[in-house]
Amino acid sequence: MKVGIIGAGAAGLAAAYDLVKKGHHPTVYEAGPKLGGQASTFDVGGGRLERGYHHLFKSDIYMVDLIHELGLGDKLAWIESKVGFFHGGKIYNFVTPMDLLRFKPLSLVNRIRLGLVTLYLQRTKNWKKFEKVTARDWIVKWAGRKNYDVVWGPLLRGKFGSSAEEVSMAWFWGKIYLRVASRDKGMQKEKLGYPMGSFGEVFEVLADRIREKGGEIHLSTPVTRVVVEDGRATGLEVKGSSGPPEIHNFDVIISTTPSYIFPRLVPELPDDYVDLLGQVKYHAAILIVMVLKQPLSHIYWMNISGYDTPFLAIIEHTNFVDRSHYGGKHIVYLSNYLSKESPMYSMKKEELLAEYIPHLKKINPAFDQSWIEEYYYHREEAAQPIVTTNYSEKIPDYRTPIQSLYLANTTQIYPEDRGTNYSVRLGRKVARLVLGDYGHRVQGELPRPAIPLTPER
Ligand SMILES: Cc1cc2nc3c(=O)[nH]c(=O)nc-3n(C[C@H](O)[C@H](O)[C@H](O)COP(=O)(O)OP(=O)(O)OC[C@H]3O[C@@H](n4cnc5c(N)ncnc54)[C@H](O)[C@@H]3O)c2cc1C
């Protein structure tokens, strides 16, 4: 079977890998110059780094399993996380239950209430009951207004920016429930995973395996149209680096593009399906990555509470992965999620940095602009689907109304938060669905990998 795949991110590559392993011929077209989509990397300080900060949780079993299958298991490091909260001009550690008990911005009663509600969410398996209510309303009702304003509201804002108050409680449940799995049994500390060498290396090895088995991957080759004949997708129109667009024929097509791009490639899609695709909006992410002479703080992931700071989180990567991998430099991401209409989205990188810099002194009063040796700017348009209430009704099927055309994108990940792990699961699921639909033998559901034993570092 010849399968055309649009997008060389985690989903597209995982689908191609499973198809090529079964003896089929996938051809992946990627508009960008790199593998890995949102998890792609750039070079800094002699090392490779994700354009947007990336790590894994212990619950990310599909990604961890893939890393092991590719022979990269010994490069997967599990490192104690250093999560913090910036509130009222002070940095608070925020990893263990003891940290919560010491969190002075909340009264003792509120701290205990927050702890009990967290415990309840961690032990609740039935997330469906959270579908109809926003996280804000649920949290205010059960954990109280103060706990929302000081702790969980800022966490939601850090992920959904100005749309935080629309987010479904089912999404928030997923975040709390799955996070527990990142704690070793009996241990209070959380460990986060990182493939030493970067996520980019994982996708490169994956691409090598696909090519070795006969698959093709074409970078800097955007798909401009899905060819549809008599209600069936039969090919892809692609734009090479030179010459006119070319048409390639396929038996099956899988698109991993964001939902708003998909109808542009397939004008034949029926209106009701296009309306469904339009129901899920995305937030974009903008990132400033600073290469510093000095550390900004001791925290890896710092959420910012309060509304007077123009970025939502600070991720100091070298408080997670040792700076020796980046020529001894300190690497800090300043992260923002926002709508594309927000004025900040269109700011030039110099303007954005100028807007951010005065606020860095709040985090570390000694900070000086001269610490910045260089900085980079990255923008991701479809960074975060906004998971609103009754979201399950808004998820498009993998099978589209056009025969032999499949969709596999981050809007279909639910109730978990989108991430490389779930895109790998998605790609593998859709490959399986395609194989089943075309009469190739597959048995039952996608198997759930066991959490592999990972070396500790
Ligand atoms: C700032 C940020 C931080 C993140 N942090 C983490 C983290 O810590 N851990 C984690 O696991 N995940 C994280 N994620 C999420 C993770 O990166 C994504 O969920 C995942 O990589 C999505 O993979 P995908 O293949 O589904 O989509 P994408 O990566 O978006 O891939 C889709 C691909 O399709 C291509 N494409 C689009 N249109 C066309 C076209 N017409 N022709 C050809 N190609 C096309 C795009 O260029 C893209 O490469 C983060 C994301 C962001 C933005």
Ligand as a Chemical Component Dictionary entry (heavy atoms), coordinates in Angstrom:
data_LIG
# 
_chem_comp.id                   LIG 
_chem_comp.type                 NON-POLYMER 
_chem_comp.pdbx_formal_charge   0 
_chem_comp.three_letter_code    LIG 
# 
loop_
_chem_comp_atom.comp_id 
_chem_comp_atom.atom_id 
_chem_comp_atom.alt_atom_id 
_chem_comp_atom.type_symbol 
_chem_comp_atom.charge 
_chem_comp_atom.model_Cartn_x 
_chem_comp_atom.model_Cartn_y 
_chem_comp_atom.model_Cartn_z 
_chem_comp_atom.pdbx_ordinal 
LIG C1  C1  C 0 6.186 25.503 23.496 1  
LIG C2  C2  C 0 5.851 24.058 23.450 2  
LIG C3  C3  C 0 6.289 23.222 24.473 3  
LIG C4  C4  C 0 5.987 21.866 24.449 4  
LIG N1  N1  N 0 6.457 21.063 25.450 5  
LIG C5  C5  C 0 6.283 19.723 25.361 6  
LIG C6  C6  C 0 6.877 18.851 26.307 7  
LIG O1  O1  O 0 7.513 19.295 27.266 8  
LIG N2  N2  N 0 6.715 17.507 26.145 9  
LIG C7  C7  C 0 6.001 16.979 25.104 10 
LIG O2  O2  O 0 5.912 15.761 24.980 11 
LIG N3  N3  N 0 5.371 17.789 24.214 12 
LIG C8  C8  C 0 5.502 19.126 24.312 13 
LIG N4  N4  N 0 4.910 19.954 23.390 14 
LIG C9  C9  C 0 3.923 19.412 22.467 15 
LIG C10 C10 C 0 4.506 18.576 21.342 16 
LIG O3  O3  O 0 5.646 19.185 20.778 17 
LIG C11 C11 C 0 3.430 18.411 20.287 18 
LIG O4  O4  O 0 2.206 18.039 20.878 19 
LIG C12 C12 C 0 3.797 17.328 19.279 20 
LIG O5  O5  O 0 5.141 17.497 18.858 21 
LIG C13 C13 C 0 2.841 17.421 18.103 22 
LIG O6  O6  O 0 3.217 16.501 17.117 23 
LIG P1  P1  P 0 2.285 16.342 15.835 24 
LIG O7  O7  O 0 3.007 15.464 14.894 25 
LIG O8  O8  O 0 0.926 15.905 16.257 26 
LIG O9  O9  O 0 2.108 17.807 15.256 27 
LIG P2  P2  P 0 3.216 18.794 14.712 28 
LIG O10 O10 O 0 4.462 18.664 15.476 29 
LIG O11 O11 O 0 2.551 20.131 14.673 30 
LIG O12 O12 O 0 3.479 18.273 13.244 31 
LIG C14 C14 C 0 2.682 18.612 12.138 32 
LIG C15 C15 C 0 3.632 18.863 10.992 33 
LIG O13 O13 O 0 2.869 19.111 9.803  34 
LIG C16 C16 C 0 3.592 20.019 9.023  35 
LIG N5  N5  N 0 2.707 20.605 8.029  36 
LIG C17 C17 C 0 1.667 21.472 8.219  37 
LIG N6  N6  N 0 1.109 21.790 7.042  38 
LIG C18 C18 C 0 1.803 21.098 6.098  39 
LIG C19 C19 C 0 1.689 21.018 4.674  40 
LIG N7  N7  N 0 0.753 21.688 3.988  41 
LIG N8  N8  N 0 2.555 20.226 4.005  42 
LIG C20 C20 C 0 3.518 19.509 4.663  43 
LIG N9  N9  N 0 3.668 19.577 6.003  44 
LIG C21 C21 C 0 2.805 20.342 6.709  45 
LIG C22 C22 C 0 4.112 21.018 10.040 46 
LIG O14 O14 O 0 5.191 21.765 9.530  47 
LIG C23 C23 C 0 4.506 20.094 11.192 48 
LIG O15 O15 O 0 5.868 19.733 11.136 49 
LIG C24 C24 C 0 5.203 21.317 23.386 50 
LIG C25 C25 C 0 4.754 22.161 22.373 51 
LIG C26 C26 C 0 5.070 23.506 22.384 52 
LIG C27 C27 C 0 4.572 24.394 21.287 53 
# 
loop_
_chem_comp_bond.comp_id 
_chem_comp_bond.atom_id_1 
_chem_comp_bond.atom_id_2 
_chem_comp_bond.value_order 
_chem_comp_bond.pdbx_ordinal 
LIG C1  C2  SING 1  
LIG C2  C3  SING 2  
LIG C2  C26 DOUB 3  
LIG C3  C4  DOUB 4  
LIG C4  N1  SING 5  
LIG C4  C24 SING 6  
LIG N1  C5  DOUB 7  
LIG C5  C6  SING 8  
LIG C5  C8  SING 9  
LIG C6  O1  DOUB 10 
LIG C6  N2  SING 11 
LIG N2  C7  SING 12 
LIG C7  O2  DOUB 13 
LIG C7  N3  SING 14 
LIG N3  C8  DOUB 15 
LIG C8  N4  SING 16 
LIG N4  C9  SING 17 
LIG N4  C24 SING 18 
LIG C9  C10 SING 19 
LIG C10 O3  SING 20 
LIG C10 C11 SING 21 
LIG C11 O4  SING 22 
LIG C11 C12 SING 23 
LIG C12 O5  SING 24 
LIG C12 C13 SING 25 
LIG C13 O6  SING 26 
LIG O6  P1  SING 27 
LIG P1  O7  DOUB 28 
LIG P1  O8  SING 29 
LIG P1  O9  SING 30 
LIG O9  P2  SING 31 
LIG P2  O10 DOUB 32 
LIG P2  O11 SING 33 
LIG P2  O12 SING 34 
LIG O12 C14 SING 35 
LIG C14 C15 SING 36 
LIG C15 O13 SING 37 
LIG C15 C23 SING 38 
LIG O13 C16 SING 39 
LIG C16 N5  SING 40 
LIG C16 C22 SING 41 
LIG N5  C17 SING 42 
LIG N5  C21 SING 43 
LIG C17 N6  DOUB 44 
LIG N6  C18 SING 45 
LIG C18 C19 SING 46 
LIG C18 C21 DOUB 47 
LIG C19 N7  SING 48 
LIG C19 N8  DOUB 49 
LIG N8  C20 SING 50 
LIG C20 N9  DOUB 51 
LIG N9  C21 SING 52 
LIG C22 O14 SING 53 
LIG C22 C23 SING 54 
LIG C23 O15 SING 55 
LIG C24 C25 DOUB 56 
LIG C25 C26 SING 57 
LIG C26 C27 SING 58 
# 
